[in-house]
Structures are given as C-alpha cells and as structure tokens.
Amino acid sequence: MKARHGSAGKSRKNWNRVPEGRHNLRTLTQARKMMTRPPQILRRLLHCGLLGLAVFAFTGAGDPATRFNEIGHRMMCICSCNQILLECNHVGCPDSDGMRNELMAAVSRGDSDSLVEQSFVQKYGPTVLAAPTNTGFDRTAWIVPFVALALGLSIVVLVIRSWKNRPAPAIADGLRPVRGAELEEFREKARKETDL
C-alpha cells in the first residue's frame, strides 16, 4: 500500500511539473488565454452598461404621473399664450384646465402616447403639438435650420476667401511703392516738419 501512495504522490508532483521542452508551449497557451480575457471583460461591462441604461430609461415609464408630465410638455396651450400646456400661467385661462383634465383622463384610461397626441390634434389642430412631427411636410421644420446654417457658413467662408485673395491695389503710373530705408526717411522728414 505504501508503494501506491508513494507512486500517487510522485505522479501528482510530476503532473504539475512541465518538461523543459514544453515550457514555451505552456506560456503561449497562458498568453492566449490572457489575450481572450479582455474582450470577455469588455463584453460584460457593455452588458452591464446596457442593462443600467435600460433601467434608467424605463424607470417610471408606466407611472401615470410621469406619462402625464411627459405628454403635457409635448403639447401647447391653445389660448394663444404660446406656452407649454402644463406650464400655462395665463391668469383665468379658459382652455388649459379643460385640456389638462382631458389629458389626465386619457392617461388614466391607459391610452398610448401617440393615441393621446392624435386625439388632441384632431380636436385642437396641429398647433397643439409643441414640436412638429417627423412626417410629411413637417420634416422641413427639422431640416431647414441645419441647411440654413450650412449655407450661411459656406457663404462666410467664401467671403473671407475672396477678401484674403484680393489683388493688391493698383498704383498710379510711374510710381513705385516706398519701402525699407526710404520709407523711414519720409517718416523722419514728416516728424520734423510737423514737430512731433
């Protein structure tokens, strides 16, 4: 029995020992394993980040008060005060209270956001929306400001280039520009004559 235990002990010791010729192979394998770990760590961090973002985005998504607040800030009061529906502070406003009550009833019924907005547009017209929709001709309200900005910047660049590349002013016949020491002589003469 002792022989068995002794041989088992030797085999365990020898198992952990790497022959000299295979030492480089073992370090290569360990290096490859270490190289594959960073993508796994990055993948786990990405999953955690996406999960955190989803929790943050959907927090309060089903809460009626939150939905009421979000939808109410996407609509305008129609009393011609040009304010957001929930922020209308027009004293004695004839429309905002009724609109808020309609909005609260629709949210408490569980109507979707788009259904609530559509019903308000049908009842009060498209001016009830605080921002234009992203369909049809309303897209121009989103595109035109960026196009105008790009066009304005390009015009400014062209004007500055034309100023920069402007030719030197023409000099009268027979005159040459005065430079260097000759210019300093004229300046000194002007100082003496004007007693500065």
ChimeraX commands (.cxc) that place a marker at each C-alpha (Angstrom):
marker #1 position 0.00,0.00,0.00 radius 0.5
marker #1 position 2.79,2.38,0.71 radius 0.5
marker #1 position 4.04,1.93,-2.78 radius 0.5
marker #1 position 0.75,3.00,-4.17 radius 0.5
marker #1 position 0.63,6.14,-2.06 radius 0.5
marker #1 position 4.19,6.94,-2.92 radius 0.5
marker #1 position 3.66,6.49,-6.63 radius 0.5
marker #1 position 0.47,8.54,-6.48 radius 0.5
marker #1 position 2.36,11.30,-4.73 radius 0.5
marker #1 position 5.07,11.23,-7.36 radius 0.5
marker #1 position 2.61,11.35,-10.18 radius 0.5
marker #1 position 0.93,14.39,-8.64 radius 0.5
marker #1 position 4.25,16.15,-8.29 radius 0.5
marker #1 position 5.27,15.23,-11.81 radius 0.5
marker #1 position 1.92,16.26,-13.23 radius 0.5
marker #1 position 2.44,19.90,-12.15 radius 0.5
marker #1 position 5.96,19.88,-13.47 radius 0.5
marker #1 position 6.36,20.90,-17.09 radius 0.5
marker #1 position 9.08,19.30,-19.16 radius 0.5
marker #1 position 11.67,21.80,-20.34 radius 0.5
marker #1 position 10.83,21.49,-24.00 radius 0.5
marker #1 position 7.16,22.24,-23.37 radius 0.5
marker #1 position 7.70,25.29,-21.18 radius 0.5
marker #1 position 7.32,27.72,-24.10 radius 0.5
marker #1 position 4.13,25.99,-25.23 radius 0.5
marker #1 position 2.59,26.44,-21.79 radius 0.5
marker #1 position 3.43,30.15,-21.66 radius 0.5
marker #1 position 2.00,30.61,-25.16 radius 0.5
marker #1 position -1.25,28.98,-24.07 radius 0.5
marker #1 position -1.41,31.19,-20.98 radius 0.5
marker #1 position -0.73,34.27,-23.09 radius 0.5
marker #1 position -3.54,33.34,-25.48 radius 0.5
marker #1 position -5.92,32.89,-22.57 radius 0.5
marker #1 position -4.95,36.29,-21.21 radius 0.5
marker #1 position -5.48,37.85,-24.64 radius 0.5
marker #1 position -9.03,36.48,-24.84 radius 0.5
marker #1 position -9.99,37.74,-21.38 radius 0.5
marker #1 position -10.15,41.49,-22.14 radius 0.5
marker #1 position -12.89,41.07,-24.78 radius 0.5
marker #1 position -14.87,39.00,-22.28 radius 0.5
marker #1 position -14.47,41.72,-19.67 radius 0.5
marker #1 position -15.43,44.40,-22.17 radius 0.5
marker #1 position -18.48,42.38,-23.20 radius 0.5
marker #1 position -19.57,42.05,-19.58 radius 0.5
marker #1 position -19.07,45.77,-18.99 radius 0.5
marker #1 position -21.10,46.52,-22.13 radius 0.5
marker #1 position -23.91,44.26,-20.91 radius 0.5
marker #1 position -23.91,45.97,-17.50 radius 0.5
marker #1 position -23.97,49.39,-19.15 radius 0.5
marker #1 position -26.87,48.47,-21.42 radius 0.5
marker #1 position -28.80,47.00,-18.51 radius 0.5
marker #1 position -28.23,50.15,-16.47 radius 0.5
marker #1 position -29.31,52.32,-19.39 radius 0.5
marker #1 position -32.49,50.26,-19.85 radius 0.5
marker #1 position -33.35,50.52,-16.16 radius 0.5
marker #1 position -32.75,54.28,-16.27 radius 0.5
marker #1 position -34.81,54.71,-19.45 radius 0.5
marker #1 position -37.79,52.70,-18.28 radius 0.5
marker #1 position -37.92,53.97,-14.72 radius 0.5
marker #1 position -41.35,55.43,-14.27 radius 0.5
marker #1 position -42.44,54.55,-17.81 radius 0.5
marker #1 position -45.69,53.02,-16.54 radius 0.5
marker #1 position -46.32,55.66,-13.89 radius 0.5
marker #1 position -49.38,57.76,-14.90 radius 0.5
marker #1 position -47.97,60.93,-13.31 radius 0.5
marker #1 position -44.76,60.61,-15.31 radius 0.5
marker #1 position -46.66,59.97,-18.55 radius 0.5
marker #1 position -48.95,62.92,-17.82 radius 0.5
marker #1 position -45.92,65.15,-17.30 radius 0.5
marker #1 position -44.12,63.95,-20.45 radius 0.5
marker #1 position -47.14,64.22,-22.74 radius 0.5
marker #1 position -48.22,67.54,-21.22 radius 0.5
marker #1 position -44.81,69.02,-22.00 radius 0.5
marker #1 position -45.12,67.97,-25.64 radius 0.5
marker #1 position -48.33,69.97,-26.11 radius 0.5
marker #1 position -49.12,73.67,-26.31 radius 0.5
marker #1 position -51.98,75.53,-24.68 radius 0.5
marker #1 position -54.41,76.77,-27.33 radius 0.5
marker #1 position -55.35,80.02,-25.55 radius 0.5
marker #1 position -52.75,81.85,-27.69 radius 0.5
marker #1 position -50.38,82.38,-24.77 radius 0.5
marker #1 position -47.70,80.35,-26.65 radius 0.5
marker #1 position -46.79,78.29,-23.59 radius 0.5
marker #1 position -46.46,74.59,-22.93 radius 0.5
marker #1 position -49.74,73.09,-21.70 radius 0.5
marker #1 position -48.54,72.19,-18.21 radius 0.5
marker #1 position -46.71,75.49,-17.80 radius 0.5
marker #1 position -49.52,77.81,-18.91 radius 0.5
marker #1 position -49.68,80.51,-16.23 radius 0.5
marker #1 position -52.20,82.66,-18.09 radius 0.5
marker #1 position -54.49,84.00,-15.38 radius 0.5
marker #1 position -58.03,82.82,-15.99 radius 0.5
marker #1 position -57.03,80.66,-18.99 radius 0.5
marker #1 position -60.24,79.23,-20.42 radius 0.5
marker #1 position -58.56,76.26,-22.12 radius 0.5
marker #1 position -55.66,74.88,-20.07 radius 0.5
marker #1 position -57.73,73.36,-17.24 radius 0.5
marker #1 position -60.01,71.51,-19.65 radius 0.5
marker #1 position -57.06,70.29,-21.70 radius 0.5
marker #1 position -55.23,69.08,-18.57 radius 0.5
marker #1 position -58.36,67.22,-17.44 radius 0.5
marker #1 position -58.68,65.56,-20.87 radius 0.5
marker #1 position -55.02,64.59,-20.76 radius 0.5
marker #1 position -55.32,63.11,-17.27 radius 0.5
marker #1 position -58.41,61.13,-18.28 radius 0.5
marker #1 position -56.66,59.72,-21.35 radius 0.5
marker #1 position -53.56,58.76,-19.37 radius 0.5
marker #1 position -55.58,57.13,-16.59 radius 0.5
marker #1 position -57.56,55.16,-19.24 radius 0.5
marker #1 position -54.23,53.79,-20.42 radius 0.5
marker #1 position -54.26,55.30,-23.90 radius 0.5
marker #1 position -50.89,55.23,-25.66 radius 0.5
marker #1 position -48.91,58.45,-26.07 radius 0.5
marker #1 position -49.45,58.55,-29.82 radius 0.5
marker #1 position -53.21,57.98,-29.41 radius 0.5
marker #1 position -53.44,60.85,-26.92 radius 0.5
marker #1 position -51.49,63.17,-29.22 radius 0.5
marker #1 position -53.62,62.17,-32.23 radius 0.5
marker #1 position -56.85,62.83,-30.36 radius 0.5
marker #1 position -55.61,66.27,-29.30 radius 0.5
marker #1 position -54.52,67.05,-32.87 radius 0.5
marker #1 position -57.96,66.02,-34.18 radius 0.5
marker #1 position -59.73,68.14,-31.61 radius 0.5
marker #1 position -57.49,71.26,-31.45 radius 0.5
marker #1 position -55.49,71.11,-34.69 radius 0.5
marker #1 position -51.78,70.53,-35.35 radius 0.5
marker #1 position -50.78,73.69,-33.48 radius 0.5
marker #1 position -51.41,71.86,-30.21 radius 0.5
marker #1 position -48.11,69.98,-30.66 radius 0.5
marker #1 position -45.08,71.76,-29.22 radius 0.5
marker #1 position -42.75,70.28,-31.86 radius 0.5
marker #1 position -43.63,69.37,-35.43 radius 0.5
marker #1 position -43.97,65.72,-36.30 radius 0.5
marker #1 position -41.31,63.91,-38.28 radius 0.5
marker #1 position -43.58,63.06,-41.21 radius 0.5
marker #1 position -44.54,64.70,-44.45 radius 0.5
marker #1 position -44.03,68.41,-44.93 radius 0.5
marker #1 position -43.25,68.86,-41.21 radius 0.5
marker #1 position -39.82,67.38,-41.86 radius 0.5
marker #1 position -38.83,70.68,-43.42 radius 0.5
marker #1 position -39.11,72.27,-39.96 radius 0.5
marker #1 position -36.37,69.89,-38.81 radius 0.5
marker #1 position -34.18,70.07,-41.93 radius 0.5
marker #1 position -34.27,73.76,-42.93 radius 0.5
marker #1 position -32.40,75.14,-39.87 radius 0.5
marker #1 position -29.44,72.83,-40.48 radius 0.5
marker #1 position -29.42,73.58,-44.21 radius 0.5
marker #1 position -29.55,77.33,-43.50 radius 0.5
marker #1 position -26.67,77.01,-41.02 radius 0.5
marker #1 position -24.53,75.09,-43.53 radius 0.5
marker #1 position -25.38,77.57,-46.28 radius 0.5
marker #1 position -24.55,80.56,-44.06 radius 0.5
marker #1 position -21.22,79.05,-43.01 radius 0.5
marker #1 position -20.28,78.33,-46.61 radius 0.5
marker #1 position -21.11,81.92,-47.62 radius 0.5
marker #1 position -18.96,83.27,-44.78 radius 0.5
marker #1 position -16.06,81.03,-45.88 radius 0.5
marker #1 position -16.39,82.21,-49.48 radius 0.5
marker #1 position -16.47,85.90,-48.47 radius 0.5
marker #1 position -13.40,85.53,-46.25 radius 0.5
marker #1 position -11.52,83.72,-49.03 radius 0.5
marker #1 position -12.39,86.46,-51.51 radius 0.5
marker #1 position -11.11,89.11,-49.10 radius 0.5
marker #1 position -7.93,87.14,-48.50 radius 0.5
marker #1 position -7.23,86.56,-52.21 radius 0.5
marker #1 position -7.96,90.16,-53.20 radius 0.5
marker #1 position -5.28,91.61,-55.52 radius 0.5
marker #1 position -3.02,94.40,-54.31 radius 0.5
marker #1 position -4.33,97.91,-55.01 radius 0.5
marker #1 position -3.21,99.45,-58.29 radius 0.5
marker #1 position -0.53,102.14,-58.08 radius 0.5
marker #1 position -0.55,105.29,-60.28 radius 0.5
marker #1 position 1.59,105.35,-63.40 radius 0.5
marker #1 position 5.31,105.64,-62.82 radius 0.5
marker #1 position 5.15,105.46,-59.02 radius 0.5
marker #1 position 6.61,102.60,-57.15 radius 0.5
marker #1 position 5.83,101.58,-53.58 radius 0.5
marker #1 position 8.17,103.06,-50.96 radius 0.5
marker #1 position 9.70,100.50,-48.61 radius 0.5
marker #1 position 12.53,99.97,-46.15 radius 0.5
marker #1 position 15.06,102.78,-45.51 radius 0.5
marker #1 position 13.42,105.17,-47.96 radius 0.5
marker #1 position 10.12,104.83,-46.06 radius 0.5
marker #1 position 11.90,105.59,-42.79 radius 0.5
marker #1 position 13.45,108.74,-44.36 radius 0.5
marker #1 position 9.99,110.00,-45.35 radius 0.5
marker #1 position 8.63,109.28,-41.87 radius 0.5
marker #1 position 11.51,111.14,-40.22 radius 0.5
marker #1 position 11.02,114.10,-42.58 radius 0.5
marker #1 position 7.28,114.15,-41.74 radius 0.5
marker #1 position 8.06,114.15,-37.99 radius 0.5
marker #1 position 10.49,117.09,-38.36 radius 0.5
marker #1 position 8.05,119.09,-40.43 radius 0.5
marker #1 position 5.17,118.55,-38.04 radius 0.5
marker #1 position 7.33,118.97,-34.91 radius 0.5
marker #1 position 6.16,115.75,-33.25 radius 0.5
marker link #1:1,2 radius 0.2
marker link #1:2,3 radius 0.2
marker link #1:3,4 radius 0.2
marker link #1:4,5 radius 0.2
marker link #1:5,6 radius 0.2
marker link #1:6,7 radius 0.2
marker link #1:7,8 radius 0.2
marker link #1:8,9 radius 0.2
marker link #1:9,10 radius 0.2
marker link #1:10,11 radius 0.2
marker link #1:11,12 radius 0.2
marker link #1:12,13 radius 0.2
marker link #1:13,14 radius 0.2
marker link #1:14,15 radius 0.2
marker link #1:15,16 radius 0.2
marker link #1:16,17 radius 0.2
marker link #1:17,18 radius 0.2
marker link #1:18,19 radius 0.2
marker link #1:19,20 radius 0.2
marker link #1:20,21 radius 0.2
marker link #1:21,22 radius 0.2
marker link #1:22,23 radius 0.2
marker link #1:23,24 radius 0.2
marker link #1:24,25 radius 0.2
marker link #1:25,26 radius 0.2
marker link #1:26,27 radius 0.2
marker link #1:27,28 radius 0.2
marker link #1:28,29 radius 0.2
marker link #1:29,30 radius 0.2
marker link #1:30,31 radius 0.2
marker link #1:31,32 radius 0.2
marker link #1:32,33 radius 0.2
marker link #1:33,34 radius 0.2
marker link #1:34,35 radius 0.2
marker link #1:35,36 radius 0.2
marker link #1:36,37 radius 0.2
marker link #1:37,38 radius 0.2
marker link #1:38,39 radius 0.2
marker link #1:39,40 radius 0.2
marker link #1:40,41 radius 0.2
marker link #1:41,42 radius 0.2
marker link #1:42,43 radius 0.2
marker link #1:43,44 radius 0.2
marker link #1:44,45 radius 0.2
marker link #1:45,46 radius 0.2
marker link #1:46,47 radius 0.2
marker link #1:47,48 radius 0.2
marker link #1:48,49 radius 0.2
marker link #1:49,50 radius 0.2
marker link #1:50,51 radius 0.2
marker link #1:51,52 radius 0.2
marker link #1:52,53 radius 0.2
marker link #1:53,54 radius 0.2
marker link #1:54,55 radius 0.2
marker link #1:55,56 radius 0.2
marker link #1:56,57 radius 0.2
marker link #1:57,58 radius 0.2
marker link #1:58,59 radius 0.2
marker link #1:59,60 radius 0.2
marker link #1:60,61 radius 0.2
marker link #1:61,62 radius 0.2
marker link #1:62,63 radius 0.2
marker link #1:63,64 radius 0.2
marker link #1:64,65 radius 0.2
marker link #1:65,66 radius 0.2
marker link #1:66,67 radius 0.2
marker link #1:67,68 radius 0.2
marker link #1:68,69 radius 0.2
marker link #1:69,70 radius 0.2
marker link #1:70,71 radius 0.2
marker link #1:71,72 radius 0.2
marker link #1:72,73 radius 0.2
marker link #1:73,74 radius 0.2
marker link #1:74,75 radius 0.2
marker link #1:75,76 radius 0.2
marker link #1:76,77 radius 0.2
marker link #1:77,78 radius 0.2
marker link #1:78,79 radius 0.2
marker link #1:79,80 radius 0.2
marker link #1:80,81 radius 0.2
marker link #1:81,82 radius 0.2
marker link #1:82,83 radius 0.2
marker link #1:83,84 radius 0.2
marker link #1:84,85 radius 0.2
marker link #1:85,86 radius 0.2
marker link #1:86,87 radius 0.2
marker link #1:87,88 radius 0.2
marker link #1:88,89 radius 0.2
marker link #1:89,90 radius 0.2
marker link #1:90,91 radius 0.2
marker link #1:91,92 radius 0.2
marker link #1:92,93 radius 0.2
marker link #1:93,94 radius 0.2
marker link #1:94,95 radius 0.2
marker link #1:95,96 radius 0.2
marker link #1:96,97 radius 0.2
marker link #1:97,98 radius 0.2
marker link #1:98,99 radius 0.2
marker link #1:99,100 radius 0.2
marker link #1:100,101 radius 0.2
marker link #1:101,102 radius 0.2
marker link #1:102,103 radius 0.2
marker link #1:103,104 radius 0.2
marker link #1:104,105 radius 0.2
marker link #1:105,106 radius 0.2
marker link #1:106,107 radius 0.2
marker link #1:107,108 radius 0.2
marker link #1:108,109 radius 0.2
marker link #1:109,110 radius 0.2
marker link #1:110,111 radius 0.2
marker link #1:111,112 radius 0.2
marker link #1:112,113 radius 0.2
marker link #1:113,114 radius 0.2
marker link #1:114,115 radius 0.2
marker link #1:115,116 radius 0.2
marker link #1:116,117 radius 0.2
marker link #1:117,118 radius 0.2
marker link #1:118,119 radius 0.2
marker link #1:119,120 radius 0.2
marker link #1:120,121 radius 0.2
marker link #1:121,122 radius 0.2
marker link #1:122,123 radius 0.2
marker link #1:123,124 radius 0.2
marker link #1:124,125 radius 0.2
marker link #1:125,126 radius 0.2
marker link #1:126,127 radius 0.2
marker link #1:127,128 radius 0.2
marker link #1:128,129 radius 0.2
marker link #1:129,130 radius 0.2
marker link #1:130,131 radius 0.2
marker link #1:131,132 radius 0.2
marker link #1:132,133 radius 0.2
marker link #1:133,134 radius 0.2
marker link #1:134,135 radius 0.2
marker link #1:135,136 radius 0.2
marker link #1:136,137 radius 0.2
marker link #1:137,138 radius 0.2
marker link #1:138,139 radius 0.2
marker link #1:139,140 radius 0.2
marker link #1:140,141 radius 0.2
marker link #1:141,142 radius 0.2
marker link #1:142,143 radius 0.2
marker link #1:143,144 radius 0.2
marker link #1:144,145 radius 0.2
marker link #1:145,146 radius 0.2
marker link #1:146,147 radius 0.2
marker link #1:147,148 radius 0.2
marker link #1:148,149 radius 0.2
marker link #1:149,150 radius 0.2
marker link #1:150,151 radius 0.2
marker link #1:151,152 radius 0.2
marker link #1:152,153 radius 0.2
marker link #1:153,154 radius 0.2
marker link #1:154,155 radius 0.2
marker link #1:155,156 radius 0.2
marker link #1:156,157 radius 0.2
marker link #1:157,158 radius 0.2
marker link #1:158,159 radius 0.2
marker link #1:159,160 radius 0.2
marker link #1:160,161 radius 0.2
marker link #1:161,162 radius 0.2
marker link #1:162,163 radius 0.2
marker link #1:163,164 radius 0.2
marker link #1:164,165 radius 0.2
marker link #1:165,166 radius 0.2
marker link #1:166,167 radius 0.2
marker link #1:167,168 radius 0.2
marker link #1:168,169 radius 0.2
marker link #1:169,170 radius 0.2
marker link #1:170,171 radius 0.2
marker link #1:171,172 radius 0.2
marker link #1:172,173 radius 0.2
marker link #1:173,174 radius 0.2
marker link #1:174,175 radius 0.2
marker link #1:175,176 radius 0.2
marker link #1:176,177 radius 0.2
marker link #1:177,178 radius 0.2
marker link #1:178,179 radius 0.2
marker link #1:179,180 radius 0.2
marker link #1:180,181 radius 0.2
marker link #1:181,182 radius 0.2
marker link #1:182,183 radius 0.2
marker link #1:183,184 radius 0.2
marker link #1:184,185 radius 0.2
marker link #1:185,186 radius 0.2
marker link #1:186,187 radius 0.2
marker link #1:187,188 radius 0.2
marker link #1:188,189 radius 0.2
marker link #1:189,190 radius 0.2
marker link #1:190,191 radius 0.2
marker link #1:191,192 radius 0.2
marker link #1:192,193 radius 0.2
marker link #1:193,194 radius 0.2
marker link #1:194,195 radius 0.2
marker link #1:195,196 radius 0.2
view
